[in-house]
């Protein structure tokens, strides 16, 4: 295993550019696809909810498939991960155009087209995003350098998300030519996204030694079934992402139809960007002080407070409702910064247990549960709209407004509480991870094989609070990628 070394600024920026490109497709879909289906394609809220549920669950299985493909692949020239980005990026971006170009083919034909194009987009995204996400762990094992990669990734994605909120969201109003808007935007994103992806390929190189370039199915399964911290993190993330995607899916509806202030969407997006930059700089110090697990739990509780405010605030109290969104945003941002550091820790835990490093399938399982959470959250939000009687293009009834408030406030609060309850049982602390890394490096230095896996003593400190030297590795994921 290579000793920690510094990454060049160019490689860090290049890695961040990759998630900016990812979110040209992903964030556009998570922010606008539900409103596109209901207000442009003419699909009912209930049918759109079922579509989002079914396709996003398919996406979750596509992640597992992509993880296995990645673990089995290896190119001597380009490494394990970059070829997927090279050859998968253009199809991904073109499928984003197709997804936002639903023709009027009758009720059944329109639905079929929407299902097929969104499912194809999800599969293409998995085949690019799984190797992209796995690439960070292969670029460096130094905690500080991983933190830089995570921050670059977060900033790249948030620049895209903020741009969508500032420049696109205000256009989503009754009477506008929304189909023309989405067609133009997605076509422009093909050009920009391709340039960003290839910048990543040229600058982000793999440097971590791997003893097993092509991982077998048995080795993948072995690393997963004994990785209890990963399974706990996956379950907690499922609940958290379900709540967050419910909010994301109806955020525009909440500002437009409940508060009557769609003009506040750009303000929310700018605030999100500023908060991200502040938290990205502040988070490593906070993690060193209290540990990643506590940051995750406390930040989640902040999100719960925001959800409660959103749910109970009357529609006439615009600024109180908007403050609830901002409070939720702070909690979500903090969780999304620290969760990818926690995921990176579980990769090394699996290697410590089995002697085989499997970034692809580990990332894929984690992404699988997050995608499943996104599916459930998006569907629950759409069903809440349908139960409230939401109708496109006009003033909403009190019942419809209540449905939006349930999706934006009550659902995120309840589901995030469940996420906290699961995470309270998480045992892979920063202190334990630091000892695991030391043992793995000692094995490689001494030439030990996989037969020594799991024989170490790192578990002896599993209840520790964490050490300062091993807390800032891997730092970030954007809200929407959230997605991923």
C-alpha positions as CSV (number, residue, x, y, z in Angstrom):
1,X,0.0,0.0,0.0
2,X,1.3,3.4,-1.0
3,X,2.3,5.8,1.7
4,X,0.2,9.0,1.9
5,X,1.3,11.7,-0.5
6,X,0.0,15.0,-1.6
7,X,-2.3,15.5,-4.6
8,X,-1.7,18.3,-7.0
9,X,-4.2,21.1,-7.1
10,X,-5.0,20.3,-10.6
11,X,-6.0,16.7,-9.7
12,X,-8.2,17.9,-6.9
13,X,-9.9,20.4,-9.1
14,X,-10.2,17.8,-11.8
15,X,-11.9,15.4,-9.4
16,X,-14.4,18.1,-8.3
17,X,-15.2,18.8,-12.0
18,X,-16.4,15.2,-12.3
19,X,-19.2,15.7,-9.8
20,X,-20.2,19.0,-11.4
21,X,-20.7,17.0,-14.6
22,X,-22.6,14.3,-12.7
23,X,-25.0,16.8,-11.3
24,X,-25.8,18.3,-14.7
25,X,-27.8,15.1,-15.2
26,X,-28.6,14.0,-11.6
27,X,-29.5,17.3,-9.9
28,X,-31.5,18.5,-12.9
29,X,-33.6,15.3,-12.5
30,X,-34.0,15.4,-8.7
31,X,-34.9,19.1,-8.7
32,X,-37.2,19.3,-11.7
33,X,-38.3,15.9,-13.0
34,X,-41.4,15.6,-10.8
35,X,-42.6,19.1,-11.8
36,X,-41.7,18.3,-15.4
37,X,-43.8,15.2,-15.4
38,X,-46.8,16.8,-13.7
39,X,-46.8,20.3,-15.3
40,X,-45.3,19.6,-18.8
41,X,-45.7,16.0,-19.7
42,X,-49.2,15.9,-18.2
43,X,-48.6,12.8,-16.0
44,X,-50.7,12.7,-12.9
45,X,-49.0,13.1,-9.5
46,X,-49.9,9.6,-8.5
47,X,-48.6,8.0,-11.7
48,X,-45.4,10.1,-11.5
49,X,-44.9,8.9,-7.9
50,X,-45.2,5.3,-8.9
51,X,-42.8,6.0,-11.8
52,X,-40.2,7.6,-9.6
53,X,-40.5,4.7,-7.1
54,X,-40.2,2.0,-9.7
55,X,-37.4,3.5,-11.7
56,X,-35.3,4.6,-8.7
57,X,-35.5,1.1,-7.2
58,X,-34.3,-0.1,-10.6
59,X,-31.5,2.5,-10.4
60,X,-30.5,1.0,-7.0
61,X,-30.0,-2.4,-8.5
62,X,-28.2,-0.8,-11.4
63,X,-25.7,0.5,-8.9
64,X,-25.0,-3.0,-7.6
65,X,-24.6,-4.2,-11.2
66,X,-22.2,-1.3,-11.9
67,X,-20.2,-2.1,-8.8
68,X,-19.6,-5.6,-9.9
69,X,-18.6,-4.5,-13.4
70,X,-16.2,-2.0,-11.9
71,X,-14.6,-4.5,-9.5
72,X,-14.0,-6.9,-12.4
73,X,-12.6,-4.3,-14.8
74,X,-9.0,-3.1,-15.1
75,X,-7.0,-1.3,-17.7
76,X,-3.2,-1.1,-17.5
77,X,-3.3,2.2,-19.3
78,X,-6.2,4.1,-17.7
79,X,-6.7,2.2,-14.4
80,X,-9.8,0.7,-13.0
81,X,-12.3,3.6,-12.9
82,X,-11.5,6.3,-15.5
83,X,-12.5,4.2,-18.6
84,X,-16.1,4.2,-17.4
85,X,-16.1,8.0,-17.2
86,X,-14.5,8.3,-20.6
87,X,-16.9,6.1,-22.5
88,X,-20.1,6.5,-20.4
89,X,-20.3,10.2,-20.1
90,X,-21.7,11.2,-23.5
91,X,-24.5,8.5,-23.4
92,X,-25.4,9.7,-19.9
93,X,-25.7,13.3,-21.0
94,X,-27.7,12.5,-24.1
95,X,-30.1,10.4,-22.1
96,X,-30.8,13.4,-19.9
97,X,-32.0,15.3,-23.0
98,X,-34.3,12.4,-23.8
99,X,-35.7,12.2,-20.3
100,X,-36.8,15.8,-20.5
101,X,-38.3,15.4,-24.0
102,X,-41.4,13.4,-23.4
103,X,-43.6,13.3,-26.5
104,X,-47.4,13.3,-26.3
105,X,-48.2,9.7,-27.3
106,X,-51.4,9.2,-25.3
107,X,-51.5,8.4,-21.6
108,X,-50.0,4.9,-22.0
109,X,-47.4,5.8,-24.6
110,X,-46.3,8.9,-22.7
111,X,-45.9,6.9,-19.5
112,X,-44.0,4.1,-21.3
113,X,-41.6,6.6,-22.8
114,X,-41.0,8.3,-19.4
115,X,-40.3,4.9,-17.8
116,X,-37.8,3.8,-20.5
117,X,-35.9,7.0,-20.7
118,X,-35.6,7.6,-17.0
119,X,-34.5,4.0,-16.4
120,X,-31.9,4.2,-19.1
121,X,-30.7,7.5,-17.6
122,X,-30.4,5.8,-14.2
123,X,-28.4,2.9,-15.6
124,X,-26.0,5.2,-17.5
125,X,-25.6,7.3,-14.4
126,X,-24.7,4.2,-12.3
127,X,-22.0,3.1,-14.8
128,X,-20.4,6.6,-14.6
129,X,-21.0,7.6,-10.9
130,X,-20.0,4.3,-9.2
131,X,-16.5,4.4,-10.7
132,X,-16.3,8.1,-10.2
133,X,-17.2,7.8,-6.5
134,X,-14.8,4.9,-6.1
135,X,-11.9,6.8,-7.7
136,X,-11.3,9.1,-4.7
137,X,-10.3,6.1,-2.5
138,X,-7.9,5.0,-5.2
139,X,-6.3,8.4,-5.6
140,X,-5.0,8.7,-2.0
141,X,-5.3,7.2,1.5
142,X,-4.2,10.3,3.2
143,X,-7.0,11.7,5.4
144,X,-6.3,15.3,4.6
145,X,-6.1,14.7,0.9
146,X,-9.3,12.8,0.9
147,X,-10.9,15.7,2.7
148,X,-9.7,18.0,-0.1
149,X,-11.2,15.6,-2.8
150,X,-14.5,15.5,-0.9
151,X,-14.6,19.3,-0.6
152,X,-13.8,19.7,-4.3
153,X,-16.6,17.2,-5.1
154,X,-19.1,19.0,-2.9
155,X,-18.2,22.5,-4.3
156,X,-18.4,21.2,-7.9
157,X,-21.8,19.7,-7.4
158,X,-23.1,22.7,-5.4
159,X,-22.1,25.1,-8.1
160,X,-24.3,23.2,-10.5
161,X,-27.2,22.9,-8.0
162,X,-27.0,26.6,-7.1
163,X,-26.9,27.5,-10.8
164,X,-30.0,25.5,-11.4
165,X,-31.8,27.1,-8.4
166,X,-30.7,30.6,-9.3
167,X,-31.3,30.6,-13.1
168,X,-33.7,27.7,-13.9
169,X,-36.1,27.4,-11.0
170,X,-37.6,30.9,-11.4
171,X,-38.6,29.9,-14.9
172,X,-40.9,27.1,-13.7
173,X,-44.1,29.1,-13.5
174,X,-47.5,28.6,-15.1
175,X,-47.8,29.7,-18.7
176,X,-44.1,29.5,-19.5
177,X,-42.7,27.4,-22.4
178,X,-41.2,24.8,-20.0
179,X,-40.5,22.2,-22.7
180,X,-38.4,24.6,-24.7
181,X,-36.6,25.6,-21.5
182,X,-35.7,22.1,-20.5
183,X,-34.7,21.1,-24.1
184,X,-32.3,24.0,-24.4
185,X,-30.8,23.5,-20.9
186,X,-30.2,19.8,-21.3
187,X,-28.6,20.2,-24.8
188,X,-26.2,22.9,-23.4
189,X,-25.4,20.5,-20.5
190,X,-24.2,17.9,-23.0
191,X,-21.4,20.2,-24.2
192,X,-20.4,21.5,-20.7
193,X,-20.7,18.0,-19.1
194,X,-18.5,16.3,-21.7
195,X,-15.8,18.9,-21.2
196,X,-15.9,18.5,-17.4
197,X,-15.8,14.7,-17.5
198,X,-12.8,14.6,-19.8
199,X,-11.0,17.1,-17.6
200,X,-11.5,14.7,-14.7
201,X,-10.2,11.7,-16.8
202,X,-7.0,13.7,-17.7
203,X,-6.2,14.9,-14.2
204,X,-7.5,12.5,-11.6
205,X,-5.1,9.5,-11.6
206,X,-5.2,6.3,-9.5
207,X,-2.2,5.9,-7.1
208,X,-3.3,3.4,-4.4
209,X,-1.7,0.0,-4.7
210,X,-4.2,-2.9,-5.0
211,X,-3.2,-6.6,-4.5
212,X,-6.2,-7.9,-6.4
213,X,-7.0,-5.9,-9.6
214,X,-10.0,-8.1,-10.6
215,X,-12.2,-9.0,-7.7
216,X,-14.2,-12.2,-7.8
217,X,-17.9,-12.3,-6.9
218,X,-17.1,-14.4,-3.8
219,X,-14.6,-11.8,-2.7
220,X,-17.2,-9.0,-3.2
221,X,-19.8,-10.9,-1.2
222,X,-17.3,-11.7,1.6
223,X,-16.3,-8.1,2.0
224,X,-20.0,-7.0,2.3
225,X,-21.5,-9.7,4.5
226,X,-18.9,-9.1,7.3
227,X,-19.0,-5.3,7.1
228,X,-21.6,-4.5,9.8
229,X,-20.6,-0.7,9.9
230,X,-21.4,-0.5,6.2
231,X,-24.7,-2.1,6.6
232,X,-25.6,0.2,9.5
233,X,-24.5,3.2,7.5
234,X,-26.6,2.0,4.6
235,X,-29.8,1.6,6.6
236,X,-29.4,5.0,8.3
237,X,-28.7,6.7,4.9
238,X,-31.8,5.0,3.5
239,X,-34.0,6.7,6.1
240,X,-32.2,10.1,5.8
241,X,-32.3,10.1,2.0
242,X,-35.9,9.2,1.9
243,X,-36.7,12.2,4.0
244,X,-34.4,14.5,2.1
245,X,-35.7,13.5,-1.3
246,X,-39.2,14.1,-0.1
247,X,-38.2,17.6,0.7
248,X,-36.2,18.1,-2.5
249,X,-39.0,16.8,-4.7
250,X,-41.5,19.3,-3.4
251,X,-39.3,22.2,-2.5
252,X,-40.3,24.1,-5.6
253,X,-44.0,23.4,-4.9
254,X,-43.6,24.6,-1.3
255,X,-42.1,28.0,-2.3
256,X,-44.4,28.5,-5.2
257,X,-47.8,27.1,-4.0
258,X,-47.6,27.3,-0.2
259,X,-45.6,30.4,0.5
260,X,-46.3,32.1,-2.8
261,X,-42.7,33.2,-3.2
262,X,-41.0,31.3,-6.0
263,X,-38.6,34.3,-6.2
264,X,-37.1,33.0,-3.0
265,X,-35.7,29.9,-4.7
266,X,-32.6,31.7,-6.0
267,X,-32.1,33.1,-2.5
268,X,-32.2,29.5,-1.1
269,X,-29.8,28.4,-3.8
270,X,-27.3,31.2,-3.1
271,X,-27.6,30.5,0.7
272,X,-26.9,26.8,0.0
273,X,-23.7,27.6,-1.9
274,X,-22.5,30.0,0.8
275,X,-23.3,27.5,3.6
276,X,-21.5,24.7,1.7
277,X,-18.3,26.8,1.4
278,X,-18.5,27.7,5.1
279,X,-19.2,24.1,6.3
280,X,-16.6,22.6,4.0
281,X,-13.9,24.7,5.7
282,X,-15.3,24.3,9.2
283,X,-16.2,20.6,9.1
284,X,-12.7,19.0,9.4
285,X,-12.2,20.9,12.7
286,X,-15.6,19.9,14.0
287,X,-15.0,16.3,13.1
288,X,-11.6,16.3,14.8
289,X,-13.4,17.7,17.9
290,X,-16.4,15.4,18.3
291,X,-16.0,12.7,15.6
292,X,-17.8,11.9,12.4
293,X,-20.6,9.8,14.0
294,X,-21.6,12.7,16.3
295,X,-21.5,15.2,13.5
296,X,-23.9,13.0,11.5
297,X,-26.3,12.6,14.4
298,X,-26.3,16.2,15.6
299,X,-26.7,17.5,12.0
300,X,-29.6,15.1,11.4
301,X,-31.4,16.5,14.5
302,X,-31.0,20.0,13.0
303,X,-32.8,18.7,9.9
304,X,-35.6,17.4,12.1
305,X,-36.1,20.9,13.6
306,X,-36.3,22.4,10.2
307,X,-38.9,19.8,9.1
308,X,-41.1,20.5,12.2
309,X,-41.0,24.3,11.4
310,X,-42.0,23.7,7.8
311,X,-44.9,21.4,8.8
312,X,-46.5,23.6,11.5
313,X,-45.9,27.0,10.0
314,X,-49.1,28.5,8.4
315,X,-48.8,29.5,4.7
316,X,-49.2,33.2,5.6
317,X,-45.9,33.1,7.7
318,X,-43.6,33.3,4.7
319,X,-40.3,34.0,6.6
320,X,-40.9,31.5,9.3
321,X,-41.5,28.8,6.7
322,X,-38.5,29.9,4.7
323,X,-36.4,29.8,7.9
324,X,-37.5,26.2,8.3
325,X,-36.1,25.4,4.8
326,X,-32.8,27.1,5.7
327,X,-32.5,25.2,9.0
328,X,-33.2,21.9,7.2
329,X,-30.6,22.9,4.6
330,X,-27.9,23.3,7.3
331,X,-28.5,19.9,8.7
332,X,-28.6,18.2,5.2
333,X,-25.4,19.9,4.1
334,X,-23.5,18.8,7.1
335,X,-24.7,15.2,6.9
336,X,-23.8,15.1,3.2
337,X,-20.3,16.3,3.9
338,X,-19.5,13.8,6.6
339,X,-21.4,10.7,5.2
340,X,-18.8,10.1,2.4
341,X,-16.0,10.1,5.0
342,X,-17.9,7.4,6.9
343,X,-18.4,5.4,3.6
344,X,-14.7,5.6,2.9
345,X,-13.9,4.2,6.4
346,X,-16.1,1.2,5.6
347,X,-13.9,0.3,2.6
348,X,-10.9,0.0,4.8
349,X,-12.9,-2.0,7.4
350,X,-13.9,-4.5,4.7
351,X,-10.2,-4.8,3.6
352,X,-9.1,-5.2,7.2
353,X,-11.6,-8.1,7.6
354,X,-11.0,-9.9,4.4
355,X,-7.6,-8.7,2.9
356,X,-9.4,-7.7,-0.3
357,X,-10.0,-4.0,-1.2
358,X,-13.4,-3.7,-3.0
359,X,-14.2,0.0,-3.5
360,X,-16.6,-0.7,-6.3
361,X,-19.1,-3.0,-4.6
362,X,-18.8,-1.2,-1.3
363,X,-19.7,2.1,-2.9
364,X,-22.3,0.4,-5.0
365,X,-24.1,-1.1,-2.0
366,X,-24.0,2.2,-0.2
367,X,-25.3,3.9,-3.4
368,X,-28.0,1.2,-3.7
369,X,-29.5,2.0,-0.4
370,X,-29.3,5.7,-1.0
371,X,-31.0,5.3,-4.4
372,X,-33.7,3.2,-2.7
373,X,-34.2,5.9,-0.2
374,X,-34.4,8.5,-3.0
375,X,-37.0,6.2,-4.7
376,X,-39.1,6.0,-1.5
377,X,-38.8,9.7,-0.6
378,X,-39.7,10.9,-4.1
379,X,-42.6,8.6,-4.3
380,X,-43.9,9.5,-0.9
381,X,-43.7,13.2,-1.8
382,X,-45.7,12.6,-5.0
383,X,-48.3,10.5,-3.2
384,X,-48.7,13.3,-0.6
385,X,-49.4,15.7,-3.5
386,X,-51.9,13.3,-5.0
387,X,-53.7,12.7,-1.7
388,X,-53.9,16.5,-1.2
389,X,-55.5,16.9,-4.6
390,X,-52.7,18.9,-6.3
391,X,-53.7,20.2,-9.7
392,X,-51.2,21.8,-12.1
393,X,-51.6,25.3,-13.3
394,X,-53.7,27.0,-10.7
395,X,-54.3,28.0,-7.1
396,X,-54.2,25.1,-4.7
397,X,-56.8,24.0,-2.1
398,X,-56.1,23.9,1.6
399,X,-55.9,20.2,1.3
400,X,-53.3,20.4,-1.5
401,X,-51.2,22.9,0.6
402,X,-51.3,20.5,3.6
403,X,-50.1,17.7,1.4
404,X,-47.2,19.7,0.3
405,X,-46.4,20.6,3.9
406,X,-46.5,16.9,4.8
407,X,-44.0,16.1,2.1
408,X,-41.7,19.0,2.8
409,X,-41.8,18.9,6.6
410,X,-43.4,15.9,8.4
411,X,-41.9,13.2,6.2
412,X,-38.3,14.5,6.4
413,X,-38.6,14.9,10.2
414,X,-40.0,11.4,10.9
415,X,-37.6,9.6,8.5
416,X,-34.6,11.5,9.8
417,X,-35.4,10.5,13.4
418,X,-35.3,6.9,12.2
419,X,-31.9,7.6,10.6
420,X,-30.6,8.9,13.9
421,X,-31.8,5.9,15.9
422,X,-29.9,3.6,13.5
423,X,-26.8,5.7,13.5
424,X,-26.7,5.7,17.3
425,X,-25.7,2.0,17.1
426,X,-22.8,2.6,14.7
427,X,-19.5,1.2,16.0
428,X,-16.8,2.2,13.5
429,X,-15.4,5.3,15.3
430,X,-12.5,7.4,14.2
431,X,-10.2,5.8,16.7
432,X,-11.0,2.3,15.5
433,X,-10.5,3.4,11.8
434,X,-7.1,4.8,12.6
435,X,-6.0,1.5,14.1
436,X,-7.4,-0.4,11.2
437,X,-5.4,1.7,8.7
438,X,-2.2,1.1,10.8
439,X,-2.8,-2.7,10.7
440,X,-3.5,-2.7,6.9
441,X,-0.3,-0.8,6.2
442,X,1.7,-3.1,8.5
443,X,0.3,-6.1,6.6
444,X,1.4,-4.7,3.2
445,X,4.7,-3.7,4.5
446,X,5.3,-7.2,5.9
447,X,3.9,-8.9,2.9
448,X,1.1,-10.6,4.9
449,X,-1.7,-12.2,2.9
450,X,-5.4,-12.1,3.3
451,X,-5.3,-15.0,5.8
452,X,-4.4,-12.4,8.5
453,X,-7.5,-10.4,7.8
454,X,-9.6,-9.6,10.8
455,X,-7.0,-10.8,13.2
456,X,-6.1,-7.3,14.4
457,X,-7.0,-5.5,17.6
458,X,-8.6,-2.4,16.1
459,X,-12.0,-3.4,17.5
460,X,-10.6,-2.8,21.0
461,X,-11.3,0.9,20.7
462,X,-14.7,0.6,19.0
463,X,-16.3,2.7,21.7
464,X,-13.7,5.5,21.5
465,X,-14.6,9.0,20.6
466,X,-12.1,9.3,17.8
467,X,-8.6,10.6,17.3
468,X,-7.6,13.8,15.6
469,X,-5.3,12.2,13.1
470,X,-8.0,10.2,11.3
471,X,-11.1,12.2,11.0
472,X,-11.0,14.3,8.0
473,X,-10.7,11.7,5.3
474,X,-13.3,11.9,2.5
475,X,-15.5,14.9,3.1
476,X,-18.4,15.6,1.0
477,X,-21.3,14.8,-1.3
478,X,-23.7,17.4,-2.6
479,X,-27.3,17.6,-1.5
480,X,-28.8,16.3,-4.7
481,X,-26.5,13.7,-5.5
482,X,-27.1,13.4,-3.6
483,X,-27.8,12.5,-4.7
484,X,-25.8,9.0,-5.6
